[in-house]
């Protein structure tokens, strides 16, 4: 990181990797795909894109990334998870497969595929706490929602209308951010800008951020 352009990785095992990279670059971050531990160690923050949560875990294990990722997230690396990424940052899962692992970190219970199947995907205007400019268009694709939130997590967004009104779809806990929806698909990069500021804030805090978590792994 050069002080103004943090280097943010996108976990490049499955999902909308190119779209997240483009959104991050559009808000002033340097961005790179992450498939190896050496690449993970180089970044100041990480995006975990959508996809299939169990497949991402299996691939992370195959690429010997699961434990390094778990350790860096626990050590304070700013991390943003969208859709399946939200599931992977949850401490607890409903409707998961037996023994399903996550990277964890956010004190929340997430229900997989809560909004239904792929054919039931939809878009809706959602207001997100901390984002200027009014509601954004949220794209939900086989999306989860948050069933329960622990005391350290802060709800940022809820569905505002329809049968799922009130369901939690955006959440933050310290250095971790998660959304049920896919902001990388809309051309609206405000969520990525919000995450970029989280990375910058972490870099300015001596006891947290990428540099501290990297040194703690050695």
ChimeraX attribute file (.defattr): number of C-alpha atoms within 10 A of each C-alpha:
attribute: neighborCount
match mode: 1-to-1
recipient: residues
	/A:1	16
	/A:2	7
	/A:3	8
	/A:4	10
	/A:5	16
	/A:6	20
	/A:7	22
	/A:8	28
	/A:9	28
	/A:10	28
	/A:11	28
	/A:12	20
	/A:13	20
	/A:14	15
	/A:15	20
	/A:16	19
	/A:17	21
	/A:18	14
	/A:19	17
	/A:20	27
	/A:21	21
	/A:22	17
	/A:23	23
	/A:24	27
	/A:25	18
	/A:26	15
	/A:27	18
	/A:28	15
	/A:29	23
	/A:30	20
	/A:31	23
	/A:32	24
	/A:33	20
	/A:34	23
	/A:35	18
	/A:36	15
	/A:37	15
	/A:38	10
	/A:39	13
	/A:40	24
	/A:41	20
	/A:42	17
	/A:43	24
	/A:44	26
	/A:45	31
	/A:46	28
	/A:47	27
	/A:48	29
	/A:49	28
	/A:50	27
	/A:51	19
	/A:52	17
	/A:53	22
	/A:54	17
	/A:55	13
	/A:56	24
	/A:57	19
	/A:58	16
	/A:59	17
	/A:60	20
	/A:61	13
	/A:62	10
	/A:63	13
	/A:64	14
	/A:65	21
	/A:66	19
	/A:67	13
	/A:68	18
	/A:69	19
	/A:70	16
	/A:71	17
	/A:72	24
	/A:73	23
	/A:74	16
	/A:75	21
	/A:76	22
	/A:77	27
	/A:78	29
	/A:79	26
	/A:80	25
	/A:81	25
	/A:82	29
	/A:83	30
	/A:84	29
	/A:85	29
	/A:86	33
	/A:87	37
	/A:88	29
	/A:89	27
	/A:90	23
	/A:91	17
	/A:92	22
	/A:93	21
	/A:94	15
	/A:95	11
	/A:96	16
	/A:97	10
	/A:98	6
	/A:99	6
	/A:100	14
	/A:101	19
	/A:102	21
	/A:103	21
	/A:104	18
	/A:105	22
	/A:106	26
	/A:107	19
	/A:108	24
	/A:109	18
	/A:110	27
	/A:111	20
	/A:112	24
	/A:113	20
	/A:114	18
	/A:115	19
	/A:116	14
	/A:117	11
	/A:118	12
	/A:119	8
	/A:120	11
	/A:121	13
	/A:122	14
	/A:123	14
	/A:124	16
	/A:125	14
	/A:126	20
	/A:127	20
	/A:128	21
	/A:129	15
	/A:130	11
	/A:131	14
	/A:132	10
	/A:133	9
	/A:134	10
	/A:135	14
	/A:136	20
	/A:137	17
	/A:138	23
	/A:139	21
	/A:140	22
	/A:141	23
	/A:142	23
	/A:143	29
	/A:144	28
	/A:145	25
	/A:146	26
	/A:147	16
	/A:148	14
	/A:149	17
	/A:150	12
	/A:151	8
	/A:152	11
	/A:153	17
	/A:154	17
	/A:155	16
	/A:156	18
	/A:157	21
	/A:158	22
	/A:159	19
	/A:160	15
	/A:161	12
	/A:162	8
	/A:163	9
	/A:164	13
	/A:165	10
	/A:166	12
	/A:167	18
	/A:168	22
	/A:169	27
	/A:170	24
	/A:171	23
	/A:172	18
	/A:173	17
	/A:174	15
	/A:175	23
	/A:176	26
	/A:177	27
	/A:178	29
	/A:179	31
	/A:180	33
	/A:181	29
	/A:182	24
	/A:183	23
	/A:184	24
	/A:185	15
	/A:186	14
	/A:187	12
	/A:188	15
	/A:189	20
	/A:190	20
	/A:191	23
	/A:192	23
	/A:193	19
	/A:194	14
	/A:195	25
	/A:196	24
	/A:197	15
	/A:198	20
	/A:199	26
	/A:200	19
	/A:201	14
	/A:202	23
	/A:203	22
	/A:204	11
	/A:205	10
	/A:206	10
	/A:207	13
	/A:208	17
	/A:209	25
	/A:210	28
	/A:211	19
	/A:212	18
	/A:213	20
	/A:214	19
	/A:215	10
	/A:216	11
	/A:217	11
	/A:218	5
